[in-house]
Amino acid sequence: YHKEYVPFSWRGFWAFGTGALGDMGCHLIDPAFKTVGLGYPSEVECSQVALFEKMWTPDYFPESCPAASSVILKFPGKDGKPDVKMHWMDGGIIPERPEELGADEQFGDNGGGGVLIIGTKGKIMCGTYGSDPKLLPTSRTKEVNVPQTLARVPEGHYVQWVNACLAGYGRNEVSSPFEYAGPLTETILMGNLALRTWNIKVEKTVNGRVQRSFPGRKKLMWDAANMKITNFDEANQFVKREYRKGW
């Protein structure tokens, strides 16, 4: 126990949590992941904010999640369609405002979160949790009638999950089965793997001066079938952890 960890801040330390991406990624990535039909990513790259302890000297906090970050994931195209790129931004970083959105129209939701999907025929945006979807320009939303194809969950997903557990595996249909939740979760963790790899530091002394390099600041190639990074082996330490022995 430590007062700096509870009740909320534990999620900002890699030993206990998964940062902003792990906290909110499932809510914000889900709309695009489901509608586009994404699977496992094939590559990932990132950048993150630097915090400075003094002028020109960035501090180093590998134990904690970044205060702000940008992650780019690439997904192989399916059925002859092109590859898909997904951009994640947090900590106040937002994408460029779409030209189709009016100057006084709100970009994202009231909490500062949101999703922008850019397709070959247009753009659509929504808030966190997929709320309030709109076509761009927003005037198109009233012009297009989208049929309801996804089943609703009137009892709520908590009750749906409990009922599925009571019924037994495979007997009840759920809105987020393991076949869907697995690749979605792996996508989020791939982003965090890149963020942790970003902070791998190598130091060596040359002529009495310490020189630092960060070899993990590169695009990482992911072999989903074998669950490993293929072009930077040091990153694979974050794929699985060594668990401590039980009491």
C-alpha positions in Angstrom: 0.0 0.0 0.0 1.1 3.6 -0.7 -1.0 6.7 -0.8 0.4 7.6 -4.2 -1.2 4.5 -5.7 -4.8 4.5 -4.4 -7.6 5.0 -5.2 -6.8 6.0 -8.8 -3.1 6.5 -9.6 -2.1 2.9 -9.5 -3.1 2.6 -13.2 -0.3 5.0 -14.1 2.5 2.6 -13.0 3.5 -0.4 -15.2 3.7 -2.7 -12.2 0.0 -2.3 -11.6 -1.7 -0.7 -14.6 -1.6 0.0 -18.3 -1.9 3.8 -18.4 -4.3 5.9 -20.5 -4.3 3.5 -23.4 -5.1 0.5 -21.3 -7.6 2.5 -19.3 -9.6 4.0 -22.1 -8.4 2.2 -25.2 -11.1 -0.5 -25.1 -13.8 2.3 -25.0 -12.3 4.5 -27.8 -10.8 1.9 -30.1 -13.9 -0.4 -30.0 -16.1 1.5 -32.5 -13.5 1.4 -35.3 -12.3 -2.1 -34.4 -15.8 -3.5 -34.7 -17.1 -1.6 -37.7 -13.9 -2.0 -39.8 -13.4 -5.6 -38.7 -9.8 -5.3 -37.5 -7.8 -8.2 -36.2 -4.2 -8.4 -34.9 -1.9 -5.5 -35.7 1.3 -6.2 -37.7 3.4 -3.2 -36.7 3.5 -0.4 -34.2 5.4 2.8 -33.5 5.0 5.6 -30.9 6.3 8.7 -29.4 5.7 10.2 -25.9 6.2 13.4 -24.0 9.5 14.2 -22.3 9.4 15.6 -18.7 12.4 17.8 -17.9 14.1 17.8 -14.5 16.2 20.8 -15.6 17.0 22.7 -18.7 17.9 20.5 -21.7 17.9 17.4 -19.4 14.9 15.1 -19.8 14.0 13.1 -16.8 13.6 9.3 -17.0 10.6 7.4 -15.5 10.6 3.9 -17.0 8.4 2.6 -14.1 5.5 4.9 -15.0 3.2 5.4 -18.0 3.7 8.6 -20.0 1.8 11.8 -19.3 1.0 12.0 -23.1 1.6 9.7 -26.0 1.0 9.0 -29.7 0.8 5.5 -31.0 0.3 4.3 -34.6 -0.8 0.7 -35.3 -1.0 -0.9 -38.7 -3.4 -3.7 -39.5 -3.2 -6.0 -42.6 -6.0 -5.5 -45.1 -8.6 -8.2 -45.5 -10.4 -9.5 -48.5 -8.3 -7.5 -50.9 -8.8 -4.2 -49.0 -5.8 -1.9 -48.2 -4.0 -1.9 -44.8 -5.6 0.1 -42.0 -3.7 2.6 -39.8 -4.9 3.5 -36.4 -3.7 6.5 -34.5 -4.0 6.7 -30.7 -3.4 10.0 -28.9 -3.7 10.9 -25.2 -2.6 13.5 -22.7 -4.2 16.4 -24.6 -2.8 15.5 -28.0 -5.6 15.5 -30.6 -5.7 15.0 -34.4 -6.0 17.8 -36.9 -9.5 19.1 -37.0 -11.4 17.8 -40.0 -12.0 20.4 -42.7 -15.6 19.2 -43.0 -16.3 20.1 -39.4 -17.6 23.7 -38.8 -15.5 26.1 -36.9 -18.0 26.3 -34.1 -18.9 22.6 -34.0 -17.6 20.5 -31.2 -14.8 18.1 -32.0 -15.0 15.1 -29.7 -17.2 14.9 -26.6 -17.4 17.1 -23.5 -14.7 15.0 -21.7 -12.2 15.7 -24.5 -12.3 12.2 -25.9 -13.5 11.0 -29.3 -13.0 8.9 -32.4 -12.5 10.0 -36.0 -12.7 7.4 -38.7 -11.4 8.4 -42.2 -12.6 6.3 -45.1 -12.3 6.4 -48.8 -15.8 7.9 -49.2 -16.0 10.1 -46.1 -15.5 10.6 -42.4 -17.4 9.8 -39.3 -16.8 10.8 -35.7 -18.2 9.8 -32.3 -17.6 10.4 -28.6 -16.1 8.1 -26.0 -17.9 4.7 -25.8 -19.1 5.2 -29.4 -21.7 7.8 -28.3 -23.4 10.3 -30.6 -22.0 9.2 -34.0 -22.0 11.8 -36.8 -21.1 11.8 -40.5 -19.0 14.7 -41.7 -20.1 17.3 -42.6 -22.6 16.8 -39.8 -25.5 17.8 -42.1 -25.1 14.4 -43.7 -26.1 12.7 -40.5 -29.8 13.6 -41.1 -29.6 12.7 -44.8 -28.4 9.1 -44.3 -30.5 6.4 -42.7 -28.3 3.7 -41.3 -30.2 0.4 -40.5 -29.7 -1.1 -37.1 -27.7 -4.3 -37.5 -26.0 -4.9 -34.2 -28.0 -6.5 -31.4 -28.6 -4.2 -28.4 -28.0 -5.3 -24.8 -31.0 -4.0 -22.8 -29.9 -5.8 -19.6 -26.4 -4.2 -19.7 -23.1 -5.9 -20.4 -22.5 -6.8 -16.7 -25.7 -8.8 -16.5 -25.1 -10.3 -19.9 -21.6 -11.5 -18.8 -22.9 -13.0 -15.6 -25.8 -14.8 -17.5 -23.2 -16.2 -20.0 -21.1 -17.5 -17.1 -24.0 -19.2 -15.5 -25.1 -20.8 -18.8 -21.7 -22.2 -19.6 -19.2 -21.3 -22.3 -20.6 -21.1 -25.8 -24.2 -21.3 -24.8 -25.1 -17.6 -24.6 -24.3 -15.1 -27.3 -22.4 -12.0 -25.9 -21.6 -8.7 -27.4 -17.9 -9.0 -26.7 -16.9 -12.7 -27.0 -13.3 -13.8 -26.5 -12.8 -14.1 -30.3 -13.4 -10.3 -30.5 -12.0 -9.1 -27.1 -8.7 -11.1 -27.6 -7.5 -9.2 -30.7 -8.8 -5.9 -29.3 -6.9 -6.4 -26.0 -3.7 -7.4 -27.8 -4.0 -4.3 -29.9 -4.0 -2.1 -26.8 -1.2 -4.0 -25.2 0.8 -3.7 -28.4 0.6 0.0 -28.1 1.9 -0.2 -24.5 4.7 -2.6 -25.6 5.9 0.2 -27.9 5.6 2.8 -25.2 7.7 0.7 -22.8 10.2 -0.2 -25.5 10.6 3.5 -26.2 12.3 3.9 -22.8 14.9 1.2 -23.1 18.1 3.0 -22.4 21.7 2.1 -23.1 24.5 4.0 -21.5 28.2 3.9 -22.2 31.1 6.1 -21.1 33.2 7.7 -23.8 36.2 9.9 -22.9 34.8 10.3 -19.4 31.3 11.4 -20.6 28.2 9.3 -20.4 26.4 8.8 -23.7 22.8 7.6 -23.8 20.9 6.0 -26.6 17.4 4.6 -27.0 17.5 1.7 -29.5 13.8 0.8 -29.1 12.6 4.1 -30.7 11.8 2.4 -33.9 8.9 0.8 -35.8 8.3 -2.6 -34.2 7.2 -5.6 -36.4 4.7 -8.0 -34.7 4.4 -11.7 -35.4 0.9 -12.3 -34.0 0.9 -16.0 -34.6 4.1 -16.5 -32.5 3.4 -13.5 -30.2 6.8 -11.8 -30.7 8.5 -8.7 -32.0 10.7 -9.8 -34.9 13.0 -6.8 -35.4 14.0 -5.9 -31.8 14.3 -8.8 -29.4 14.7 -6.6 -26.3 11.0 -5.6 -26.7 9.9 -9.2 -26.1 10.6 -8.8 -22.4 7.3 -6.9 -22.3 5.2 -9.5 -24.0 5.1 -11.8 -21.0 6.2 -11.2 -17.4 7.8 -13.5 -14.8 5.3 -13.8 -12.0 6.4 -14.0 -8.4 5.8 -17.1 -6.4 2.6 -17.3 -4.4 2.5 -17.1 -0.6 
